[in-house]
Amino acid sequence: MHYETVFIGILLALFYAEATGLYPGGIIVPAYLALTLDQPLRALATLGIALLALLIYRIASRYFILFGRRRLVVLLLAGGLLAHAWFLLAPEFYQTPLEMKAVGLIIPGLLANNLERQRFWPTLASLVTVAVGTYFLAALFRLIF
């Protein structure tokens, strides 16, 4: 895992959120996606899992009162369970160390939470902008140092 990418991604996401008022899928999500930009199917799988978790949340919210912490917990659990199911059904997309898989269980739920709180397209555009910026800044950092 490239720790500098994670730190750069967190800082860039924080600055982006402060400047625009939009969270790019969460503070850590762009850093995670920046680590996987060389594996586009993995990034798409993460987005797909987040969308499925959001669908599960919206169906569940018809029957239960889900807001605030409850919303976050339901989205994190749905995202984690769906990501784990994806790990079992398509392991060829996740041939990285165990640490990355642990992060991958949380990221879809965090992304789904931000997709629910903000509109879809602004969140997705913010996520792509910050993830690509993180990818290139981390590459530049590794080149210089």
N, C-alpha and C positions, 0 to 999 in steps of 0.2 A: 504494500500500500504506500502510496506517495503522500506522506504527511504534509508536505508543502502544498500540494494541490488542495487538500482539505482546508488548511489554514487560509490559503488565498481565496478559496471558494466562499468560506464563511465571511471573510472581510468584504469581498466583492458583493455578496448577497446583502450584507448589512448596509453597505454604502448605497446599493441600488434601492433597497427598501426605504432608506431614509430620504433619498433624492426623489423617488417617484411615488412613494406611498403604497406601492404594490410589492407583495412578497413573491419572490420567484419560486413558488412551490414550497417555501420554507427556507430556513437559513442554511441547512446542511444539504438539501436535495440537489442544488446545482453542482456542488462539489462532488457528490456521488456520481451524477451523470457525466461530469467532466472526466472522471476516472474511466468511464465506460464509452466515451465517444468513439473510440476505435472499434467498438462492438455495437453497431447501431441496432441490431435485433434485441440486444439486452436492454438498451434504453427504451425501445418501443415496448418490450415486454413489461418493463416497469410502469410505463404510462398506461398500458392496457390493464394491468393489475389495479392501478390506482382508479381507473375509470370503473372497473367492476366493483371495487370496494365502495365507490361513490354510489353506484346503482343499488348495492345492498343497503347502504345507509338510507337512501331515499325511500326504499320500500319499507324498511324497518321504522322510519320516522312517521309513517302513516299510522302505525299501531302503538308506538311508544313515544314518550316525550324525550326527545334527544336534542340537547343543545349544550353549549359550553364544554365542560369536561366529558360529559356523556358522549357527545358527538365525537370528540377526539378519541376517546377510548374505543368506541364502536368502529371508527374508521381505522385506527391502528390495528385492532384485532382482525377486522375483515381483511385489511391489506396484508397483515402478517400471515394469516391462514391461507389466503390466496397465493401469496408468494411461496409459502412452504409447499403448497400443492403443485405450484409451477416447478419448484426445485425437483420434486419427485417425478413429475411427468415429462419434463424436458431438461434433464441434467446437463446436456451438452452446451446450453447457454450459460451455465454457471460452473465453469471449471476453474475457479479462483480459490484462494485460500479461505479457510473457514471464517476469518474476520470479515471478509467482504460479504459473505452470505448473511451474517448477523446484521450488518448494516442494511442489506437488501430486504430484510424482513420488516424494517421500520419505515424505510423510504416511501413505499407506495402509500402507506397510511398517512404520512405527513403530507405528501403531494395531494392525496384525495381531500384532506382537511382544508388545504388552501384552495383547491378547486371548488369546494363547497362554499367557502367564505367569500371568495372573489369570483368574478366571471371566468369562464373557461379560457377564452382567447387571450385576454390580458395576462392571465397567469401563465399560460403556455408560452406566449411570446417573451415574457420576463424570464421564464425558466431557460429557454433556449439562449437568450441573450447572455445571461449570467454564466451559464454552463460553458458556452463557447468562449466567452471572455476568460473564464477561469482556466480552461484548457490551454489557451494560448499564453496567458500570463505564467502559468506553471511551466510550460515548455520553455519560455524565455528565461524564467528563474533557473531552471536546470541547466540551460545553455550557459548562462553567465556564471553560475556557481558550480 
